[in-house]
Amino acid sequence: MTTVTTTTGSIRAPRRGSALAARQRSGGPSLWFLLPAALLFGGFAILPLLGAVVLSFTQWSGLGTPQWLGADNWLWFVTDPVTYTTLGITFAVMFGSLLVQGPISMLLGVWIARSGGFRSFAGLIFFVPLLLSSAAVALAYKNLLDPNFGLSTQDGFGWLAHNWLGDKNTVLIMVILVIAWHFVPLHTLLYQGGVRQIPASLYEAASIDGAGKIMQFFTITVPQLKYTIVTSSTLIMVGSLTYFDLIFVMTAGGPGYATRVLPLHMYLTGFRSAEMGKASVIATVLVLIGLVLSLALTRWSGFSKMKSQQEGM
């Protein structure tokens, strides 16, 4: 009689390789593809930002050697009354742009996304303002709104006879409206693409259940555009921190400080007053505000998880 003895060894978990090797084995794209973008981002974004942070602790007129000051520039920023004036105007432009551009862009995007030859042609017309430079748009509206030789001097436009850009009570509203005219086409394009990704079966089922167009818009279109809304809102809010050329050409920050947003305040401080250290403080604060807004919107909306709106269909 033969006895067979079987020895069973412990089964070890397969050894984990590097993330790069695992990605290559799974057939996914290599991380080396990120190298060119990472180098460009590091060279044109990270390094200049680090340079601005270092420069914010110095005194420099743009010529000669920067002199180390420590935290004096930062102390100036938090104690200067103009800082809080420009911050308030910046956030007013930001939320004003969001309230104006958001709803208009969504409605236009939904309307253009529907089939129809005229709507396709209208979509092309609506996109034209985005092709113009901000300086050209600002110059055109500055001339149109001029009370001496602008549109108000023409027959039938007498009701426009007001110094819109010279009145502190109206200038900010006009700036927000001109910014909206310039950038609504971009966000309309985003919503147009988002609407076209919504399955037609959802609208067909809603129609069978007796839902009208308005009900379908609020119960199907808006929920399905959740992440498009987040993307558009983020671009509007963070983009408002870069409004410089349009406001500079239209009003140069005036009258007084009525339209002196933070980017314009940075330019005037650095290039008009020759205080690059203080301007670097403002630049760093702008980056921090944009970063906080982007992360807050992404985290609050759940956009980073990218949960499917069509799950279970």
C-alpha positions as semicolon CSV with decimal commas, in nm:
position;residue;x (nm);y (nm);z (nm)
1;M;0,000;0,000;0,000
2;T;0,144;0,333;-0,104
3;T;0,082;0,647;0,095
4;V;0,089;0,973;-0,095
5;T;0,164;1,276;0,114
6;T;0,070;1,610;-0,030
7;T;0,226;1,924;0,108
8;T;0,023;2,234;0,063
9;G;0,216;2,555;0,081
10;S;0,073;2,890;0,173
11;I;-0,070;3,082;-0,119
12;R;0,078;3,425;-0,141
13;A;-0,087;3,720;-0,302
14;P;0,069;3,815;-0,633
15;R;0,341;4,068;-0,597
16;R;0,226;4,415;-0,684
17;G;0,433;4,595;-0,943
18;S;0,468;4,961;-0,990
19;A;0,170;5,170;-1,095
20;L;0,334;5,231;-1,429
21;A;0,390;4,859;-1,495
22;A;0,035;4,774;-1,388
23;R;-0,105;5,037;-1,619
24;Q;0,102;4,901;-1,908
25;R;-0,010;4,541;-1,838
26;S;-0,374;4,649;-1,831
27;G;-0,339;4,810;-2,171
28;G;-0,402;5,162;-2,038
29;P;-0,214;5,466;-2,162
30;S;0,139;5,504;-2,031
31;L;0,209;5,775;-1,776
32;W;0,488;5,889;-2,005
33;F;0,219;6,052;-2,217
34;L;0,175;6,303;-1,934
35;L;0,539;6,413;-1,949
36;P;0,509;6,680;-2,224
37;A;0,202;6,837;-2,062
38;A;0,364;6,819;-1,719
39;L;0,679;6,991;-1,847
40;L;0,478;7,266;-2,016
41;F;0,259;7,317;-1,710
42;G;0,560;7,325;-1,483
43;G;0,752;7,566;-1,704
44;F;0,469;7,806;-1,781
45;A;0,255;7,782;-1,465
46;I;0,433;7,640;-1,161
47;L;0,769;7,816;-1,203
48;P;0,617;8,162;-1,269
49;L;0,387;8,114;-0,970
50;L;0,680;8,025;-0,745
51;G;0,865;8,327;-0,882
52;A;0,569;8,552;-0,798
53;V;0,552;8,411;-0,445
54;V;0,922;8,480;-0,388
55;L;0,893;8,826;-0,545
56;S;0,602;8,910;-0,313
57;F;0,851;8,925;-0,024
58;T;1,073;9,178;-0,198
59;Q;1,077;9,540;-0,312
60;W;1,144;9,573;-0,684
61;S;1,062;9,841;-0,938
62;G;1,129;9,618;-1,238
63;L;1,488;9,738;-1,269
64;G;1,791;9,648;-1,065
65;T;1,808;9,384;-0,794
66;P;1,504;9,302;-0,576
67;Q;1,549;9,392;-0,210
68;W;1,420;9,152;0,055
69;L;1,140;9,301;0,266
70;G;0,989;9,005;0,443
71;A;0,614;9,021;0,499
72;D;0,579;9,398;0,450
73;N;0,401;9,363;0,115
74;W;0,154;9,115;0,260
75;L;0,092;9,347;0,554
76;W;0,024;9,627;0,306
77;F;-0,224;9,409;0,121
78;V;-0,433;9,323;0,427
79;T;-0,431;9,679;0,568
80;D;-0,484;9,884;0,250
81;P;-0,851;9,993;0,217
82;V;-0,823;9,977;-0,162
83;T;-0,767;9,602;-0,132
84;Y;-1,114;9,543;0,009
85;T;-1,269;9,780;-0,243
86;T;-1,116;9,588;-0,533
87;L;-1,204;9,253;-0,376
88;G;-1,567;9,362;-0,342
89;I;-1,581;9,479;-0,703
90;T;-1,413;9,158;-0,821
91;F;-1,669;8,938;-0,646
92;A;-1,951;9,163;-0,769
93;V;-1,834;9,110;-1,128
94;M;-1,791;8,739;-1,060
95;F;-2,139;8,672;-0,924
96;G;-2,299;8,923;-1,161
97;S;-2,143;8,738;-1,454
98;L;-2,263;8,407;-1,312
99;L;-2,621;8,531;-1,272
100;V;-2,632;8,681;-1,622
101;Q;-2,429;8,435;-1,827
102;G;-2,548;8,112;-1,664
103;P;-2,924;8,122;-1,737
104;I;-2,886;8,287;-2,078
105;S;-2,625;8,035;-2,190
106;M;-2,833;7,740;-2,074
107;L;-3,151;7,859;-2,246
108;L;-2,968;7,938;-2,570
109;G;-2,782;7,608;-2,559
110;V;-3,104;7,410;-2,512
111;W;-3,277;7,604;-2,789
112;I;-2,994;7,569;-3,041
113;A;-2,946;7,199;-2,966
114;R;-3,292;7,119;-3,103
115;S;-3,312;7,032;-3,470
116;G;-3,384;7,307;-3,717
117;G;-3,198;7,486;-3,994
118;F;-3,261;7,834;-3,855
119;R;-3,137;7,731;-3,512
120;S;-2,814;7,598;-3,659
121;F;-2,763;7,926;-3,844
122;A;-2,844;8,122;-3,527
123;G;-2,584;7,915;-3,343
124;L;-2,320;8,036;-3,588
125;I;-2,427;8,398;-3,542
126;F;-2,424;8,369;-3,163
127;F;-2,069;8,236;-3,177
128;V;-1,930;8,543;-3,357
129;P;-1,866;8,760;-3,043
130;L;-1,629;8,496;-2,908
131;L;-1,411;8,531;-3,218
132;L;-1,346;8,898;-3,140
133;S;-1,070;9,010;-2,907
134;S;-1,168;9,150;-2,569
135;A;-0,995;9,478;-2,647
136;A;-1,192;9,517;-2,972
137;V;-1,520;9,443;-2,794
138;A;-1,439;9,693;-2,520
139;L;-1,343;9,963;-2,769
140;A;-1,660;9,909;-2,972
141;Y;-1,891;9,935;-2,672
142;K;-1,698;10,229;-2,531
143;N;-1,768;10,420;-2,851
144;L;-2,129;10,302;-2,875
145;L;-2,202;10,416;-2,520
146;D;-2,022;10,748;-2,550
147;P;-2,275;11,025;-2,470
148;N;-2,116;11,271;-2,716
149;F;-2,086;11,074;-3,039
150;G;-2,218;10,728;-2,954
151;L;-2,539;10,551;-3,042
152;S;-2,749;10,788;-2,831
153;T;-2,685;11,071;-3,078
154;Q;-2,866;10,883;-3,356
155;D;-3,236;10,922;-3,429
156;G;-3,448;10,681;-3,229
157;F;-3,182;10,612;-2,966
158;G;-3,226;10,920;-2,753
159;W;-3,329;10,702;-2,460
160;L;-2,964;10,591;-2,443
161;A;-2,851;10,947;-2,373
162;H;-2,671;10,881;-2,048
163;N;-2,306;10,864;-1,948
164;W;-2,326;10,491;-1,876
165;L;-1,952;10,443;-1,828
166;G;-1,903;10,767;-1,634
167;D;-2,176;10,706;-1,377
168;K;-2,070;10,503;-1,073
169;N;-2,423;10,367;-1,042
170;T;-2,437;10,219;-1,392
171;V;-2,080;10,150;-1,503
172;L;-2,045;9,813;-1,327
173;I;-2,375;9,691;-1,471
174;M;-2,266;9,786;-1,822
175;V;-1,931;9,610;-1,776
176;I;-2,105;9,290;-1,663
177;L;-2,344;9,304;-1,960
178;V;-2,061;9,358;-2,210
179;I;-1,864;9,070;-2,057
180;A;-2,174;8,852;-2,088
181;W;-2,221;8,949;-2,454
182;H;-1,861;8,846;-2,519
183;F;-1,854;8,512;-2,334
184;V;-2,210;8,377;-2,349
185;P;-2,134;8,203;-2,683
186;L;-1,867;7,987;-2,519
187;H;-2,099;7,863;-2,246
188;T;-2,384;7,825;-2,495
189;L;-2,160;7,584;-2,685
190;L;-2,099;7,385;-2,366
191;Y;-2,470;7,353;-2,293
192;Q;-2,545;7,273;-2,655
193;G;-2,306;6,978;-2,641
194;G;-2,447;6,864;-2,307
195;V;-2,808;6,869;-2,429
196;R;-2,721;6,661;-2,734
197;Q;-2,586;6,387;-2,506
198;I;-2,921;6,343;-2,332
199;P;-3,102;6,032;-2,467
200;A;-3,417;6,114;-2,663
201;S;-3,587;5,819;-2,491
202;L;-3,610;6,023;-2,170
203;Y;-3,814;6,292;-2,342
204;E;-4,027;6,034;-2,522
205;A;-4,111;5,862;-2,193
206;A;-4,192;6,196;-2,032
207;S;-4,421;6,289;-2,321
208;I;-4,607;5,961;-2,284
209;D;-4,654;6,039;-1,915
210;G;-4,804;6,375;-2,011
211;A;-4,512;6,603;-1,918
212;G;-4,499;6,928;-2,113
213;K;-4,194;7,111;-2,242
214;I;-4,145;7,315;-1,926
215;M;-4,179;7,010;-1,703
216;Q;-3,933;6,818;-1,921
217;F;-3,686;7,103;-1,897
218;F;-3,685;7,108;-1,516
219;T;-3,713;6,733;-1,456
220;I;-3,491;6,599;-1,735
221;T;-3,276;6,865;-1,901
222;V;-3,152;7,050;-1,592
223;P;-3,065;6,736;-1,387
224;Q;-2,888;6,580;-1,686
225;L;-2,686;6,899;-1,731
226;K;-2,559;6,893;-1,373
227;Y;-2,192;6,856;-1,458
228;T;-2,219;7,093;-1,753
229;I;-2,356;7,353;-1,512
230;V;-2,062;7,291;-1,278
231;T;-1,811;7,323;-1,562
232;S;-1,970;7,641;-1,697
233;S;-2,003;7,798;-1,351
234;T;-1,641;7,720;-1,270
235;L;-1,523;7,876;-1,596
236;I;-1,734;8,187;-1,535
237;M;-1,624;8,238;-1,175
238;V;-1,256;8,159;-1,222
239;G;-1,252;8,338;-1,558
240;S;-1,381;8,654;-1,391
241;L;-1,047;8,669;-1,209
242;T;-0,877;8,727;-1,545
243;Y;-1,092;9,016;-1,671
244;F;-0,831;9,279;-1,737
245;D;-0,806;9,394;-2,098
246;L;-1,180;9,445;-2,148
247;I;-1,224;9,652;-1,831
248;F;-0,896;9,837;-1,884
249;V;-0,996;9,952;-2,232
250;M;-1,356;10,036;-2,138
251;T;-1,310;10,220;-1,811
252;A;-0,945;10,191;-1,695
253;G;-1,093;10,103;-1,355
254;G;-1,298;10,421;-1,324
255;P;-1,476;10,631;-1,251
256;G;-1,274;10,637;-0,931
257;Y;-1,247;10,277;-0,814
258;A;-1,590;10,176;-0,946
259;T;-1,456;9,905;-1,182
260;R;-1,108;9,846;-1,041
261;V;-1,109;9,469;-1,023
262;L;-0,821;9,276;-0,868
263;P;-0,638;9,193;-1,197
264;L;-0,648;9,560;-1,298
265;H;-0,533;9,659;-0,949
266;M;-0,238;9,422;-0,993
267;Y;-0,144;9,581;-1,327
268;L;-0,171;9,938;-1,202
269;T;0,029;9,856;-0,889
270;G;0,305;9,679;-1,079
271;F;0,341;9,881;-1,398
272;R;0,203;10,225;-1,309
273;S;0,338;10,246;-0,955
274;A;0,645;10,026;-1,029
275;E;0,586;9,812;-0,720
276;M;0,635;9,459;-0,848
277;G;0,652;9,308;-0,502
278;K;0,305;9,433;-0,412
279;A;0,173;9,331;-0,753
280;S;0,311;8,981;-0,692
281;V;0,111;8,963;-0,370
282;I;-0,206;9,041;-0,565
283;A;-0,114;8,783;-0,830
284;T;-0,064;8,516;-0,565
285;V;-0,397;8,600;-0,402
286;L;-0,570;8,574;-0,741
287;V;-0,428;8,224;-0,792
288;L;-0,535;8,118;-0,443
289;I;-0,889;8,249;-0,492
290;G;-0,921;8,069;-0,825
291;L;-0,785;7,745;-0,679
292;V;-1,018;7,756;-0,379
293;L;-1,321;7,828;-0,599
294;S;-1,239;7,545;-0,840
295;L;-1,182;7,289;-0,564
296;A;-1,490;7,402;-0,370
297;L;-1,721;7,378;-0,671
298;T;-1,579;7,041;-0,772
299;R;-1,608;6,894;-0,424
300;W;-1,950;7,043;-0,347
301;S;-2,103;6,920;-0,672
302;G;-1,948;6,573;-0,663
303;F;-1,802;6,640;-1,007
304;S;-1,475;6,464;-0,913
305;K;-1,664;6,136;-0,868
306;M;-1,827;6,172;-1,210
307;K;-2,132;5,964;-1,118
308;S;-2,337;5,881;-1,422
309;Q;-2,666;6,065;-1,451
310;Q;-2,797;5,775;-1,658
311;E;-2,708;5,497;-1,415
312;G;-2,953;5,210;-1,431
313;M;-3,083;5,295;-1,775
